[in-house]
Amino acid sequence: MCVRLLQNGAGGQAIIAVLTMACLGSARLCARLGHISARRKTPAAVVDPLVRAAFFKTQACSSSSSSSASATAAPLVAPSASSIAQSYTAKRALGTMHTQHPGSLPREDHAPVDPYRLLEDDLKEIYAGMRQELTINTNQKLLQTISTYYFDGQGKAFRPMLAILMARAVNCHLDVHNGKLLPSQRSVAMIAEMIHTASLVHDDVIDQADMRRGKPSAPALWDHKKVTIAGDFILSVASQMIARLRNPDVTQVLSMVLTDLVQGEFMQLGSKETENERFAHYLTKTYRKTASLTANSLKAVVMLGGADESIADVAFQYGRNVGLAFQLVDDLIDFISNTETLGKPAMNDLKAGLATAPVLFACEKVTILI
């Protein structure tokens, strides 16, 4: 649906409305975990269901004993598609990708919740933990400096935020650890962000990018070979952390992320001839490069919480839909925003010769006109 809106030239507000609905792709997840709206400009829409679940479920857990919370909590009902679309059409815009400062938690149960405020302490611990892991695993000072360069807390923290929200919601739903985050689940959130950041390091080397998150990129400051090795180092430390989970099933799930990521990067180097092949190639590449990480990390935290296979599959599908929708919007923003707002070079995909959704739809229209 997102790509069709792109094809028809829909504005940013409409895309955000549909992006929100992509997150509601599983009715079972909504029924189990609920839905809430958030105030973040980007990527708030993609975490709304989990924010509602984590916030209200946590409130229920903290206000009563663990034995009575699940029995007395009232069921949550997701809003209709029309109400979501109206709300986001009126309030959302894709004008910025900057991370805003967190706001205050609401006083009323149904007021908007800022997920970054809700998870402020968790995210601080995660960034500190990632820097610590990278620092203690080498005595090479320059390698420590380069590998921790992007872990300064200035990113969107989209992936660890999703993992934490899913973990907290499921833990409280299943009455695990009194609804609190398990150490193993926190590790998965760290692993997800480290894998993502390692891919950014490698992308910046390949693209010869000068900026990332509003500051000079790693390749702009250090030798490209050293930066590439630093990216490999981040992945190796993340792999050690996966092994320390001591859960074969979760290890298999998270290992698939690395397999998909490499295949996605390789697919990005090629293209297809016919229109249908081009779109199929683009969507498959997008899943492997972006959506696989969100899908499998959410599945992993649910598995660690002790959820059954059906809930784990719902978490996977949720993460898959969110990841695909997130990348579609990100590809659109690359065209409609600017370098100052993005914190990285605008139109970078087009300059690199990559055919993302806006380009594919533009080619289709030009072909029809001709």
C-alpha atoms as a printed R data frame, in Angstrom:
    type eleno elety resid chain resno       x       y       z
1   ATOM     1    CA   MET     A     1   0.000   0.000   0.000
2   ATOM     2    CA   CYS     A     2   2.890   2.352   0.802
3   ATOM     3    CA   VAL     A     3   4.436   1.825  -2.615
4   ATOM     4    CA   ARG     A     4   1.103   2.529  -4.312
5   ATOM     5    CA   LEU     A     5   0.843   5.831  -2.485
6   ATOM     6    CA   LEU     A     6   4.345   6.622  -3.668
7   ATOM     7    CA   GLN     A     7   3.287   5.752  -7.191
8   ATOM     8    CA   ASN     A     8   0.276   8.052  -6.979
9   ATOM     9    CA   GLY     A     9   2.348  10.907  -5.619
10  ATOM    10    CA   ALA     A    10   0.846  10.919  -2.135
11  ATOM    11    CA   GLY     A    11   2.284  13.330   0.410
12  ATOM    12    CA   GLY     A    12   4.252  12.559   3.542
13  ATOM    13    CA   GLN     A    13   1.212  12.657   5.844
14  ATOM    14    CA   ALA     A    14  -0.595   9.967   3.870
15  ATOM    15    CA   ILE     A    15   2.499   7.779   3.838
16  ATOM    16    CA   ILE     A    16   2.792   8.092   7.616
17  ATOM    17    CA   ALA     A    17  -0.860   7.103   8.016
18  ATOM    18    CA   VAL     A    18  -0.313   3.966   5.966
19  ATOM    19    CA   LEU     A    19   2.975   3.292   7.751
20  ATOM    20    CA   THR     A    20   1.009   3.241  10.991
21  ATOM    21    CA   MET     A    21  -1.407   0.717   9.525
22  ATOM    22    CA   ALA     A    22   1.505  -1.452   8.397
23  ATOM    23    CA   CYS     A    23   2.444  -1.743  12.041
24  ATOM    24    CA   LEU     A    24  -1.060  -2.982  12.762
25  ATOM    25    CA   GLY     A    25  -0.636  -5.672  10.122
26  ATOM    26    CA   SER     A    26  -1.344  -8.469  12.551
27  ATOM    27    CA   ALA     A    27  -4.730  -8.353  14.217
28  ATOM    28    CA   ARG     A    28  -3.516 -10.956  16.682
29  ATOM    29    CA   LEU     A    29  -0.716  -8.686  17.876
30  ATOM    30    CA   CYS     A    30  -3.109  -5.786  18.345
31  ATOM    31    CA   ALA     A    31  -5.526  -7.973  20.265
32  ATOM    32    CA   ARG     A    32  -2.746  -9.240  22.524
33  ATOM    33    CA   LEU     A    33  -0.666  -6.132  22.988
34  ATOM    34    CA   GLY     A    34  -2.864  -3.099  22.210
35  ATOM    35    CA   HIS     A    35  -2.146   0.186  20.463
36  ATOM    36    CA   ILE     A    36  -1.055   3.704  21.398
37  ATOM    37    CA   SER     A    37  -0.019   6.849  19.535
38  ATOM    38    CA   ALA     A    38   3.358   8.508  20.076
39  ATOM    39    CA   ARG     A    39   4.621  12.033  19.620
40  ATOM    40    CA   ARG     A    40   7.802  11.299  17.751
41  ATOM    41    CA   LYS     A    41   7.870  12.779  14.253
42  ATOM    42    CA   THR     A    42  10.006   9.982  12.870
43  ATOM    43    CA   PRO     A    43   9.782   7.060  13.274
44  ATOM    44    CA   ALA     A    44   7.006   7.345  15.878
45  ATOM    45    CA   ALA     A    45   4.264   5.797  13.784
46  ATOM    46    CA   VAL     A    46   6.036   2.492  13.506
47  ATOM    47    CA   VAL     A    47   6.214   1.910  17.261
48  ATOM    48    CA   ASP     A    48   2.724   3.082  18.264
49  ATOM    49    CA   PRO     A    49   1.220  -0.361  18.975
50  ATOM    50    CA   LEU     A    50   4.156  -1.348  21.144
51  ATOM    51    CA   VAL     A    51   4.189   1.966  23.008
52  ATOM    52    CA   ARG     A    52   0.564   1.513  23.966
53  ATOM    53    CA   ALA     A    53   1.241  -2.063  25.027
54  ATOM    54    CA   ALA     A    54   4.375  -1.286  27.018
55  ATOM    55    CA   PHE     A    55   2.928   1.810  28.694
56  ATOM    56    CA   PHE     A    56  -0.450   0.454  29.735
57  ATOM    57    CA   LYS     A    57   0.823  -3.029  30.559
58  ATOM    58    CA   THR     A    58   3.644  -1.562  32.647
59  ATOM    59    CA   GLN     A    59   1.151   0.648  34.460
60  ATOM    60    CA   ALA     A    60  -0.942  -2.430  35.221
61  ATOM    61    CA   CYS     A    61   2.090  -4.361  36.437
62  ATOM    62    CA   SER     A    62   3.295  -1.583  38.708
63  ATOM    63    CA   SER     A    63  -0.098  -0.790  40.228
64  ATOM    64    CA   SER     A    64  -0.918  -4.301  41.367
65  ATOM    65    CA   SER     A    65   0.794  -7.555  42.253
66  ATOM    66    CA   SER     A    66   2.028  -9.778  39.482
67  ATOM    67    CA   SER     A    67  -0.619 -12.374  40.283
68  ATOM    68    CA   SER     A    68  -3.558  -9.996  40.016
69  ATOM    69    CA   ALA     A    69  -2.382  -7.712  37.220
70  ATOM    70    CA   SER     A    70  -3.127 -10.101  34.385
71  ATOM    71    CA   ALA     A    71  -6.513 -10.982  35.859
72  ATOM    72    CA   THR     A    72  -7.756  -7.423  36.358
73  ATOM    73    CA   ALA     A    73  -6.262  -5.541  33.412
74  ATOM    74    CA   ALA     A    74  -8.939  -4.331  31.024
75  ATOM    75    CA   PRO     A    75  -8.555  -5.335  27.354
76  ATOM    76    CA   LEU     A    76  -7.243  -2.675  25.007
77  ATOM    77    CA   VAL     A    77  -8.925  -1.965  21.699
78  ATOM    78    CA   ALA     A    78  -7.001  -0.632  18.731
79  ATOM    79    CA   PRO     A    79  -8.462   2.463  17.060
80  ATOM    80    CA   SER     A    80 -10.006   2.197  13.630
81  ATOM    81    CA   ALA     A    81  -8.028   2.702  10.456
82  ATOM    82    CA   SER     A    82  -9.920   5.914   9.681
83  ATOM    83    CA   SER     A    83  -9.198   7.452  13.070
84  ATOM    84    CA   ILE     A    84  -5.496   6.613  12.736
85  ATOM    85    CA   ALA     A    85  -5.326   8.075   9.256
86  ATOM    86    CA   GLN     A    86  -7.119  11.271  10.332
87  ATOM    87    CA   SER     A    87  -4.909  11.675  13.380
88  ATOM    88    CA   TYR     A    88  -1.655  11.245  11.538
89  ATOM    89    CA   THR     A    89  -2.720  13.193   8.474
90  ATOM    90    CA   ALA     A    90  -3.415  16.159  10.741
91  ATOM    91    CA   LYS     A    91  -0.419  15.867  13.043
92  ATOM    92    CA   ARG     A    92   2.448  14.170  11.238
93  ATOM    93    CA   ALA     A    93   4.888  15.373   8.628
94  ATOM    94    CA   LEU     A    94   8.094  13.931   7.215
95  ATOM    95    CA   GLY     A    95  10.015  17.186   7.494
96  ATOM    96    CA   THR     A    96  12.822  15.883   9.694
97  ATOM    97    CA   MET     A    97  14.761  12.778  10.612
98  ATOM    98    CA   HIS     A    98  16.431  14.413  13.622
99  ATOM    99    CA   THR     A    99  16.096  12.887  17.065
100 ATOM   100    CA   GLN     A   100  14.085  15.199  19.275
101 ATOM   101    CA   HIS     A   101  14.628  15.611  22.982
102 ATOM   102    CA   PRO     A   102  12.239  13.370  24.917
103 ATOM   103    CA   GLY     A   103   9.095  14.926  26.325
104 ATOM   104    CA   SER     A   104   7.331  14.214  29.596
105 ATOM   105    CA   LEU     A   105   5.156  11.204  30.293
106 ATOM   106    CA   PRO     A   106   1.412  11.867  30.110
107 ATOM   107    CA   ARG     A   107  -0.813  12.267  33.151
108 ATOM   108    CA   GLU     A   108  -3.833  10.732  31.474
109 ATOM   109    CA   ASP     A   109  -3.945   7.114  30.346
110 ATOM   110    CA   HIS     A   110  -5.024   7.964  26.805
111 ATOM   111    CA   ALA     A   111  -2.707  10.918  26.233
112 ATOM   112    CA   PRO     A   112   0.132  10.499  23.711
113 ATOM   113    CA   VAL     A   113   3.247   8.778  25.027
114 ATOM   114    CA   ASP     A   114   6.770   9.591  23.876
115 ATOM   115    CA   PRO     A   115   8.505   6.192  23.533
116 ATOM   116    CA   TYR     A   116  11.923   7.789  23.928
117 ATOM   117    CA   ARG     A   117  10.869   9.264  27.251
118 ATOM   118    CA   LEU     A   118   9.350   5.955  28.294
119 ATOM   119    CA   LEU     A   119  12.601   4.134  27.502
120 ATOM   120    CA   GLU     A   120  15.074   6.887  28.343
121 ATOM   121    CA   ASP     A   121  16.914   4.918  31.034
122 ATOM   122    CA   ASP     A   122  16.891   1.717  28.973
123 ATOM   123    CA   LEU     A   123  18.410   3.444  25.950
124 ATOM   124    CA   LYS     A   124  21.115   5.095  28.053
125 ATOM   125    CA   GLU     A   125  22.066   1.688  29.464
126 ATOM   126    CA   ILE     A   126  22.089   0.156  26.005
127 ATOM   127    CA   TYR     A   127  24.386   2.799  24.496
128 ATOM   128    CA   ALA     A   128  26.708   2.581  27.505
129 ATOM   129    CA   GLY     A   129  26.663  -1.211  27.246
130 ATOM   130    CA   MET     A   130  27.529  -1.193  23.549
131 ATOM   131    CA   ARG     A   131  30.445   1.169  24.084
132 ATOM   132    CA   GLN     A   132  31.671  -0.986  26.944
133 ATOM   133    CA   GLU     A   133  31.473  -4.187  24.902
134 ATOM   134    CA   LEU     A   134  33.483  -2.635  22.076
135 ATOM   135    CA   THR     A   135  36.038  -1.126  24.423
136 ATOM   136    CA   ILE     A   136  36.801  -4.205  26.528
137 ATOM   137    CA   ASN     A   137  37.185  -6.499  23.517
138 ATOM   138    CA   THR     A   138  40.305  -4.783  22.178
139 ATOM   139    CA   ASN     A   139  43.314  -2.921  23.531
140 ATOM   140    CA   GLN     A   140  43.808  -1.076  20.239
141 ATOM   141    CA   LYS     A   141  42.935   2.532  21.108
142 ATOM   142    CA   LEU     A   142  42.241   3.632  17.550
143 ATOM   143    CA   LEU     A   143  39.994   0.617  16.954
144 ATOM   144    CA   GLN     A   144  38.094   1.511  20.134
145 ATOM   145    CA   THR     A   145  37.691   5.089  18.935
146 ATOM   146    CA   ILE     A   146  36.474   4.222  15.433
147 ATOM   147    CA   SER     A   147  34.173   1.374  16.464
148 ATOM   148    CA   THR     A   148  32.427   3.464  19.154
149 ATOM   149    CA   TYR     A   149  32.188   6.610  17.008
150 ATOM   150    CA   TYR     A   150  28.549   6.083  15.977
151 ATOM   151    CA   PHE     A   151  27.441   4.903  19.429
152 ATOM   152    CA   ASP     A   152  27.082   8.397  20.854
153 ATOM   153    CA   GLY     A   153  23.323   8.225  21.434
154 ATOM   154    CA   GLN     A   154  22.537  10.608  18.562
155 ATOM   155    CA   GLY     A   155  20.806   8.079  16.311
156 ATOM   156    CA   LYS     A   156  17.094   7.278  16.214
157 ATOM   157    CA   ALA     A   157  17.660   4.051  18.183
158 ATOM   158    CA   PHE     A   158  14.744   2.689  16.175
159 ATOM   159    CA   ARG     A   159  15.730  -0.970  16.360
160 ATOM   160    CA   PRO     A   160  16.616  -1.263  20.058
161 ATOM   161    CA   MET     A   161  13.540   0.782  20.913
162 ATOM   162    CA   LEU     A   162  11.294  -1.664  19.055
163 ATOM   163    CA   ALA     A   163  12.995  -4.630  20.714
164 ATOM   164    CA   ILE     A   164  12.631  -3.167  24.214
165 ATOM   165    CA   LEU     A   165   8.989  -2.214  23.720
166 ATOM   166    CA   MET     A   166   8.151  -5.656  22.392
167 ATOM   167    CA   ALA     A   167  10.037  -7.342  25.238
168 ATOM   168    CA   ARG     A   168   8.353  -5.285  27.964
169 ATOM   169    CA   ALA     A   169   4.888  -5.753  26.480
170 ATOM   170    CA   VAL     A   170   5.277  -9.511  26.111
171 ATOM   171    CA   ASN     A   171   6.909  -9.959  29.514
172 ATOM   172    CA   CYS     A   172   4.021  -8.244  31.233
173 ATOM   173    CA   HIS     A   173   1.475 -10.036  29.074
174 ATOM   174    CA   LEU     A   174   3.021 -13.390  30.045
175 ATOM   175    CA   ASP     A   175   3.808 -12.250  33.617
176 ATOM   176    CA   VAL     A   176   7.539 -12.848  33.143
177 ATOM   177    CA   HIS     A   177  10.067 -11.188  35.473
178 ATOM   178    CA   ASN     A   178   7.285  -8.933  36.818
179 ATOM   179    CA   GLY     A   179   7.071  -7.264  33.404
180 ATOM   180    CA   LYS     A   180  10.654  -6.024  33.529
181 ATOM   181    CA   LEU     A   181  13.234  -6.338  30.792
182 ATOM   182    CA   LEU     A   182  15.341  -9.498  30.973
183 ATOM   183    CA   PRO     A   183  19.140  -9.100  30.664
184 ATOM   184    CA   SER     A   184  19.097 -11.400  27.632
185 ATOM   185    CA   GLN     A   185  16.435  -9.249  25.965
186 ATOM   186    CA   ARG     A   186  18.512  -6.141  26.617
187 ATOM   187    CA   SER     A   187  21.420  -7.894  24.956
188 ATOM   188    CA   VAL     A   188  19.306  -8.565  21.853
189 ATOM   189    CA   ALA     A   189  18.430  -4.853  21.655
190 ATOM   190    CA   MET     A   190  22.152  -4.056  21.796
191 ATOM   191    CA   ILE     A   191  22.978  -6.714  19.202
192 ATOM   192    CA   ALA     A   192  20.351  -5.340  16.810
193 ATOM   193    CA   GLU     A   193  21.763  -1.823  17.013
194 ATOM   194    CA   MET     A   194  25.342  -3.042  16.660
195 ATOM   195    CA   ILE     A   195  24.552  -5.045  13.530
196 ATOM   196    CA   HIS     A   196  22.730  -2.060  12.063
197 ATOM   197    CA   THR     A   197  25.574   0.326  12.904
198 ATOM   198    CA   ALA     A   198  28.176  -2.002  11.437
199 ATOM   199    CA   SER     A   199  26.218  -1.966   8.188
200 ATOM   200    CA   LEU     A   200  26.207   1.867   8.286
201 ATOM   201    CA   VAL     A   201  29.977   1.898   8.714
202 ATOM   202    CA   HIS     A   202  30.410  -0.334   5.674
203 ATOM   203    CA   ASP     A   203  27.834   1.648   3.667
204 ATOM   204    CA   ASP     A   204  29.672   4.907   4.365
205 ATOM   205    CA   VAL     A   205  32.895   3.367   3.061
206 ATOM   206    CA   ILE     A   206  31.206   2.033  -0.071
207 ATOM   207    CA   ASP     A   207  29.273   5.271  -0.725
208 ATOM   208    CA   GLN     A   208  32.212   7.508   0.286
209 ATOM   209    CA   ALA     A   209  29.752   9.475   2.424
210 ATOM   210    CA   ASP     A   210  31.026  12.632   4.110
211 ATOM   211    CA   MET     A   211  28.286  12.950   6.745
212 ATOM   212    CA   ARG     A   212  26.321  10.691   9.060
213 ATOM   213    CA   ARG     A   213  23.867  11.847  11.744
214 ATOM   214    CA   GLY     A   214  24.840  15.468  11.293
215 ATOM   215    CA   LYS     A   215  28.578  14.986  11.814
216 ATOM   216    CA   PRO     A   216  31.555  13.829   9.707
217 ATOM   217    CA   SER     A   217  31.300  10.171   8.769
218 ATOM   218    CA   ALA     A   218  33.891   7.676   9.974
219 ATOM   219    CA   PRO     A   219  35.512   7.355   6.498
220 ATOM   220    CA   ALA     A   220  35.824  11.147   6.387
221 ATOM   221    CA   LEU     A   221  37.973  11.060   9.520
222 ATOM   222    CA   TRP     A   222  39.973   7.854   9.253
223 ATOM   223    CA   ASP     A   223  41.556   5.601   6.660
224 ATOM   224    CA   HIS     A   224  38.952   3.584   4.738
225 ATOM   225    CA   LYS     A   225  40.683   0.280   5.397
226 ATOM   226    CA   LYS     A   226  40.722   0.902   9.136
227 ATOM   227    CA   VAL     A   227  37.075   1.949   9.117
228 ATOM   228    CA   THR     A   228  36.106  -1.210   7.228
229 ATOM   229    CA   ILE     A   229  37.958  -3.341   9.765
230 ATOM   230    CA   ALA     A   230  36.198  -1.445  12.569
231 ATOM   231    CA   GLY     A   231  32.862  -2.379  11.011
232 ATOM   232    CA   ASP     A   232  33.951  -6.012  10.953
233 ATOM   233    CA   PHE     A   233  34.985  -5.690  14.589
234 ATOM   234    CA   ILE     A   234  31.526  -4.447  15.596
235 ATOM   235    CA   LEU     A   235  29.974  -7.488  13.919
236 ATOM   236    CA   SER     A   236  32.414  -9.836  15.630
237 ATOM   237    CA   VAL     A   237  31.589  -8.432  19.072
238 ATOM   238    CA   ALA     A   238  27.865  -8.696  18.306
239 ATOM   239    CA   SER     A   239  28.448 -12.342  17.367
240 ATOM   240    CA   GLN     A   240  30.138 -12.967  20.721
241 ATOM   241    CA   MET     A   241  27.130 -11.472  22.466
242 ATOM   242    CA   ILE     A   242  24.814 -13.777  20.515
243 ATOM   243    CA   ALA     A   243  26.857 -16.774  21.660
244 ATOM   244    CA   ARG     A   244  26.635 -15.626  25.296
245 ATOM   245    CA   LEU     A   245  22.847 -15.867  25.153
246 ATOM   246    CA   ARG     A   246  23.310 -19.663  25.281
247 ATOM   247    CA   ASN     A   247  20.045 -20.260  23.480
248 ATOM   248    CA   PRO     A   248  20.453 -22.305  20.275
249 ATOM   249    CA   ASP     A   249  17.076 -21.275  18.834
250 ATOM   250    CA   VAL     A   250  17.700 -17.569  19.401
251 ATOM   251    CA   THR     A   251  21.238 -17.935  18.052
252 ATOM   252    CA   GLN     A   252  19.829 -19.406  14.844
253 ATOM   253    CA   VAL     A   253  17.286 -16.580  14.529
254 ATOM   254    CA   LEU     A   254  19.847 -13.803  15.028
255 ATOM   255    CA   SER     A   255  22.429 -15.483  12.814
256 ATOM   256    CA   MET     A   256  19.910 -15.308   9.974
257 ATOM   257    CA   VAL     A   257  20.091 -11.510  10.241
258 ATOM   258    CA   LEU     A   258  23.757 -11.535   9.253
259 ATOM   259    CA   THR     A   259  23.102 -13.927   6.377
260 ATOM   260    CA   ASP     A   260  20.275 -11.758   5.068
261 ATOM   261    CA   LEU     A   261  22.285  -8.562   5.497
262 ATOM   262    CA   VAL     A   262  25.162  -9.796   3.362
263 ATOM   263    CA   GLN     A   263  22.781 -11.078   0.683
264 ATOM   264    CA   GLY     A   264  20.885  -7.805   0.698
265 ATOM   265    CA   GLU     A   265  24.083  -5.811   0.232
266 ATOM   266    CA   PHE     A   266  25.072  -8.094  -2.633
267 ATOM   267    CA   MET     A   267  21.639  -7.742  -4.259
268 ATOM   268    CA   GLN     A   268  21.978  -3.962  -4.086
269 ATOM   269    CA   LEU     A   269  24.911  -4.214  -6.470
270 ATOM   270    CA   GLY     A   270  22.697  -5.664  -9.217
271 ATOM   271    CA   SER     A   271  19.392  -4.969 -10.947
272 ATOM   272    CA   LYS     A   272  16.733  -6.681 -13.058
273 ATOM   273    CA   GLU     A   273  15.470  -5.993 -16.546
274 ATOM   274    CA   THR     A   274  11.679  -6.169 -16.465
275 ATOM   275    CA   GLU     A   275   9.404  -4.018 -14.311
276 ATOM   276    CA   ASN     A   276   8.035  -6.892 -12.232
277 ATOM   277    CA   GLU     A   277  11.509  -8.268 -11.649
278 ATOM   278    CA   ARG     A   278  12.789  -4.847 -10.580
279 ATOM   279    CA   PHE     A   279  10.117  -4.423  -7.905
280 ATOM   280    CA   ALA     A   280  10.493  -7.983  -6.653
281 ATOM   281    CA   HIS     A   281  14.255  -7.486  -6.518
282 ATOM   282    CA   TYR     A   282  13.859  -4.190  -4.621
283 ATOM   283    CA   LEU     A   283  11.443  -5.585  -2.043
284 ATOM   284    CA   THR     A   284  13.498  -8.730  -1.462
285 ATOM   285    CA   LYS     A   285  16.632  -6.630  -1.079
286 ATOM   286    CA   THR     A   286  14.807  -4.301   1.318
287 ATOM   287    CA   TYR     A   287  13.672  -7.203   3.473
288 ATOM   288    CA   ARG     A   288  17.163  -8.646   3.691
289 ATOM   289    CA   LYS     A   289  18.950  -5.346   4.329
290 ATOM   290    CA   THR     A   290  16.430  -3.764   6.708
291 ATOM   291    CA   ALA     A   291  13.343  -5.764   7.639
292 ATOM   292    CA   SER     A   292  15.108  -9.008   8.540
293 ATOM   293    CA   LEU     A   293  16.866  -7.269  11.434
294 ATOM   294    CA   THR     A   294  13.654  -5.891  12.938
295 ATOM   295    CA   ALA     A   295  11.708  -9.104  12.304
296 ATOM   296    CA   ASN     A   296  14.256 -11.474  13.791
297 ATOM   297    CA   SER     A   297  15.249  -9.279  16.735
298 ATOM   298    CA   LEU     A   298  11.605  -8.941  17.786
299 ATOM   299    CA   LYS     A   299  11.149 -12.675  17.392
300 ATOM   300    CA   ALA     A   300  14.255 -13.256  19.521
301 ATOM   301    CA   VAL     A   301  13.122 -11.114  22.480
302 ATOM   302    CA   VAL     A   302   9.711 -12.809  22.440
303 ATOM   303    CA   MET     A   303  11.340 -16.253  22.450
304 ATOM   304    CA   LEU     A   304  13.564 -15.239  25.370
305 ATOM   305    CA   GLY     A   305  10.447 -14.130  27.246
306 ATOM   306    CA   GLY     A   306   9.070 -17.657  26.973
307 ATOM   307    CA   ALA     A   307   6.323 -16.961  24.434
308 ATOM   308    CA   ASP     A   308   4.990 -19.811  22.335
309 ATOM   309    CA   GLU     A   309   5.614 -20.267  18.631
310 ATOM   310    CA   SER     A   310   2.427 -18.474  17.566
311 ATOM   311    CA   ILE     A   311   3.350 -15.263  19.415
312 ATOM   312    CA   ALA     A   312   6.933 -15.490  18.133
313 ATOM   313    CA   ASP     A   313   5.604 -15.718  14.573
314 ATOM   314    CA   VAL     A   314   3.348 -12.698  15.150
315 ATOM   315    CA   ALA     A   315   6.324 -10.714  16.457
316 ATOM   316    CA   PHE     A   316   8.346 -11.724  13.389
317 ATOM   317    CA   GLN     A   317   5.607 -10.643  10.958
318 ATOM   318    CA   TYR     A   318   5.138  -7.373  12.827
319 ATOM   319    CA   GLY     A   319   8.858  -6.624  12.607
320 ATOM   320    CA   ARG     A   320   8.902  -7.571   8.935
321 ATOM   321    CA   ASN     A   321   6.022  -5.228   8.073
322 ATOM   322    CA   VAL     A   322   7.476  -2.383  10.125
323 ATOM   323    CA   GLY     A   323  10.917  -2.829   8.588
324 ATOM   324    CA   LEU     A   324   9.620  -2.793   5.009
325 ATOM   325    CA   ALA     A   325   7.389   0.226   5.645
326 ATOM   326    CA   PHE     A   326  10.181   2.079   7.430
327 ATOM   327    CA   GLN     A   327  12.542   1.623   4.487
328 ATOM   328    CA   LEU     A   328   9.911   2.692   1.952
329 ATOM   329    CA   VAL     A   329   9.412   5.950   3.826
330 ATOM   330    CA   ASP     A   330  13.169   6.380   4.291
331 ATOM   331    CA   ASP     A   331  13.673   5.991   0.538
332 ATOM   332    CA   LEU     A   332  11.018   8.632  -0.065
333 ATOM   333    CA   ILE     A   333  12.608  11.017   2.449
334 ATOM   334    CA   ASP     A   334  15.898  10.702   0.586
335 ATOM   335    CA   PHE     A   335  14.159  12.496  -2.295
336 ATOM   336    CA   ILE     A   336  11.994  15.070  -0.535
337 ATOM   337    CA   SER     A   337  14.317  16.211   2.262
338 ATOM   338    CA   ASN     A   338  17.719  17.912   2.336
339 ATOM   339    CA   THR     A   339  21.172  17.234   3.721
340 ATOM   340    CA   GLU     A   340  20.823  19.581   6.699
341 ATOM   341    CA   THR     A   341  17.567  17.993   7.807
342 ATOM   342    CA   LEU     A   342  18.659  14.399   7.199
343 ATOM   343    CA   GLY     A   343  22.068  14.752   8.812
344 ATOM   344    CA   LYS     A   344  23.499  12.846   5.838
345 ATOM   345    CA   PRO     A   345  23.745  13.531   2.093
346 ATOM   346    CA   ALA     A   346  20.352  13.829   0.391
347 ATOM   347    CA   MET     A   347  19.642  12.044  -2.904
348 ATOM   348    CA   ASN     A   348  22.459   9.695  -1.955
349 ATOM   349    CA   ASP     A   349  20.744   6.587  -3.336
350 ATOM   350    CA   LEU     A   350  20.173   8.186  -6.713
351 ATOM   351    CA   LYS     A   351  23.766   9.438  -6.879
352 ATOM   352    CA   ALA     A   352  24.947   5.919  -6.098
353 ATOM   353    CA   GLY     A   353  22.840   4.558  -8.953
354 ATOM   354    CA   LEU     A   354  20.399   2.696  -6.686
355 ATOM   355    CA   ALA     A   355  16.844   2.264  -7.949
356 ATOM   356    CA   THR     A   356  14.611   2.677  -4.884
357 ATOM   357    CA   ALA     A   357  10.805   2.809  -4.940
358 ATOM   358    CA   PRO     A   358  10.488   6.487  -6.061
359 ATOM   359    CA   VAL     A   359  12.836   5.835  -8.990
360 ATOM   360    CA   LEU     A   360  11.060   2.625  -9.972
361 ATOM   361    CA   PHE     A   361   7.663   4.325 -10.009
362 ATOM   362    CA   ALA     A   362   9.076   7.294 -11.933
363 ATOM   363    CA   CYS     A   363  10.516   4.919 -14.542
364 ATOM   364    CA   GLU     A   364   7.164   3.180 -14.816
365 ATOM   365    CA   LYS     A   365   5.347   6.471 -15.448
366 ATOM   366    CA   VAL     A   366   7.875   7.648 -18.017
367 ATOM   367    CA   THR     A   367   7.630   4.288 -19.829
368 ATOM   368    CA   ILE     A   368   3.835   4.578 -19.939
369 ATOM   369    CA   LEU     A   369   4.016   8.119 -21.315
370 ATOM   370    CA   ILE     A   370   6.480   7.110 -24.002
